Amino acid sequence: MSPASGSPAAPDAGSRNSSASLRRALGILLQLADDTEDPRGASLSDLAGVLDMNKSTLLRLLAPLCETRLVEQDSDTGRYRLGWRTAQLGQTYLERLDLRTAAHDVLHGLMTATGETIHLVIADLPEVVYVDKADTPQPVRMHARIGSRQPAYCTGVGKAMLAHADEATVRSVIDRGLPRRTPNTLTTGPALLADLAVIRDRGYAVDEIENEAEIRCVAAAVFDHTGTAGCALSVSGPATRITTARVPELGRLVGEAAAEISRRLGARL
């Protein structure tokens, strides 16, 4: 009996086989990208064991990957590694990448999950610059205009980035002065350095009403393909809603969102 009119045709065996082959070929590329144990690459036996494929199948899938220079084989050792074409693809991706476009849906997802305003900032030390946000629908919220600036040393986003900056960068921020903005502001170098150490260990930063009265923020750094923390993401709101009891859960959520943006920027996490 022929299929009913308008019903999608079932994939034939050839298309299913092609799809499976494509997935396995992509698996080879991902394995070569993830394998950092030997800079010379992986042997055929290594790949066969990790990917659970027989060698003849592997050789068949490797052939077009090598032809297109996505994979290359060392003529002396016979080992396989990523080819120069993958670098070209990666560079093209990065050149066309826009931070706000890459992050915007993540900001809105985090706003929905937390019910609070989400900010995306970039570093222009000793300050941070707000480049995007997702506003909470709640009537009481933190107001930060896109393009506005705040000090790095007393904001959650700023401290999240400083926690992963080099010593000279952090010292330059401290040397410019840490004026008090609220009773909770950390105004000495040792106090700030101790807080940055906690942030690195914990994975997220907290602006404990240090920059603006009655506003608490929880933030995490966003990393790019070079491993640099040049931007950060925060959940911000009145301290009456962002209570100390909520901080650990918000830290987890903002950390997961920052990690997703980092992956889109090419970071290896």
N, C-alpha and C positions, 0 to 999 in steps of 0.2 A: 504494500500500500504506500502511495506517495505521501510525503508530509503535507499537512494542511497548509492551505494558502496563507502566506504571511509568516509562517513559522520559520525561525532561523534554522538554517541547515546545520546538521551536526558536523563537527570538524572531522575530516577524513584522517586516515592513519598517517598520511604524509605530513599534514600540517601539525598533527600531534607530535610526530617525531622531530620535526623541525623546531618546534617550540621547546621540546625537551633538550635538544642539542644546543639551542641558544642559551638556555638557562645554565647548562653545564659549562659552556664556554665562558659565560659571565662569571661563573663560580671559579674558574681558573684565574681570571683576571683579579677577582677580589682576593683570592688566596695569595697570589703573588704580591698584591698590595699590602696585605696584612702581615705577611711573613717577614719579620725583621731579624731573624736569628742569624742568617748568613747573607752578607752583602753581595755575595756572588750569585745569589738566586737559589732556586730549588732544582733538585734533580728530578728526572722522570719518576723514579721510585718514590721520592718524597711526595710528589703531587699525587701519585696513584694511591699512596697510603692515606693521606689526609682527606682526599676527595672521594675515596672509595670507588675508584674507576680502574678498569684494566688498562694496561699500557697502550694497547692498540687503539682503544677509544680515545685516550688522551692524545696520542700522536695525530689522530684524525682531526681532533678539535684544535690542537695547537697549530696545525698547518696554516689555516687561514688567518689566525691571530698573528703568526710570524710574517705572513705575506703582507699584512696591512701595517706591520711594525708596531702593533699593540704589545706584542711580546717579542723578545729577541733571545736567541740561544748563543751562549758563549762557544766559540769555535774550538777552544782548547779543553774546557771542562764539560761541555755538553749541558750545562745547567741553564735553566730558564729564568728570566727576569722581565720586568715590565720594559717595554720598548719606548723609544722617544715619542711616538705618536700619543702616548698617554699624557706626557708632559704638555704637548701641544693642546690637547683637549682641555686639560686642567687650566692652562693659562688662558685659553679662550673663555672658559667658564668664569674665571676670576675677573677678567677684563670687562665682562658684561654684567657682573654682579652689582646690584645696588642694595646697600644695607637696609634702607627703609622697606624696599620691596621684599627683600628676603625675610625680614623680621615681622612685617605688619600683621600677618595672620596669627603669628605666635603671640604677639601682644594682645590681640583681641581674645584669643583662647585663654590666656592667663587672666585677663580681666573677668571673663565669664566664670572661670574656676574660683577666683578669689573674691569677686564682687567689689574690687578696689581699683583705683587708677594705676595704670602701668606706664612707666616711662622708659624710653630708650635714650641713652646718652653716649656721647663720644668724649674722649679725653682731649683737652687743650690746657694741659697743666700749667699753672696750679689750679685751673678751673675745669669744670665739666660743662658741656653744651648739650641742651635737650634737643633731640632731633626728631623724636616721634613720641606719640602717646596714645593710649586707649583709655578714655574717660569712663569712670564708673557712672551708672545712671543714678546713683544715690545723690540726694540734694547737697549733702555736706561732703566736700572732697578737697583734695590738694590741687591748687591751681599753679601750674608751671607752663608758661608759654613756650612753644617750640621756638628755638633760637635763643632762649634765655640762658643765663650762666649762673652757676653756683660754685662755691669753693669745693675743692675735692676732699679736703681733710675732714670735713664735718658732715658729708653726705654719704648715704649708704653706697650709691653708685661710685662715688669718688674713691671711697675706702676700698671697695671691691677691686677696683683697678690698681690702686696703689699697693694692695697686698701682693700683687704679682709683678710689680715694677722692680727695676734694679735699684740697688742701694743709693746710687748717686741721684736718681730721679726722686726718690722719697726724701733724701736729705735736702734737695733743692726746694721741695715744697715746705719742709719744716723751716728751713732758713728764711723763707719769705714771711714767716710769722703765722701763728695760729690764734687769731683773736677770738675772744669769746662771743658766741652768737646767742647761746641760751645757757642756763645754769649747768647743762649737761655736756657742753662742748669740751672735747679733749684739747687742752691748750698747751701741752708740753710734748716735746719730742718723745721722751720715754713712754708716755701714756699712749701716744698714737702708735708707736712701734709695737707695743705690747698688744694693742687691739688688732693691728695688721697680722700679727702672728696667729692670733685666735682665728681670724678670718680665713687665713690659708688652711688652717687645720680643720675648720668647721665646714668650709665650702661656700659660705655666704656671709654678707656683711649686714650689720644693723646700724641704722642711724637712730640712736636711742634718744630721740627728741633733742638732737645736738645742733641742728641747723635752723629749725623753725619751731616755734612754740606749739606744743600739742600735736605735732606731726611725727609719726614713726614710719620708717621705711626699712624694707628688707630687700637686699640687692645681691646680684651675682654677676661676676665678670663674664664677658663674652670674648672668646679667643678667635683669632683669624688663622689662616693657613701657616703663618710663621710662628704661631704659638704666642703671639703678643695679645695682651688684654687691652685693646684699644677702645673698647666700648663696654657698656654694662646695662643691665636691665633691673628695674626695681618695682616693687609693690609699695604704694604709698597711701597713707590715709590718716584720719584722726586716731590718736592714741586710744580713744575710747572704743574704737572698732578693731584696730590692729593692736590687740593687747599682747602682753608678754607671753601669755599662754598660747597665742596663735603663731608666734614667731617661728618655732621649729617647723610647723607644717607649711607655712608660707616660704620658709627657706628652702624646703624640699621642692615646692612647686616652682619657685623662681629659678632654682638651680637647674631643674629639668628643662625649663623654657630656654634658659641661657645656653644650655648644652645643645639644644636643637638648633638655635641660631648659629652657634659655633660650628656645628657640623655643616650647615649651609655655607659657611664662610670658608670651609675647607680645613678646619682644625682636626687634628688627630686626637681623639679623646679616649 
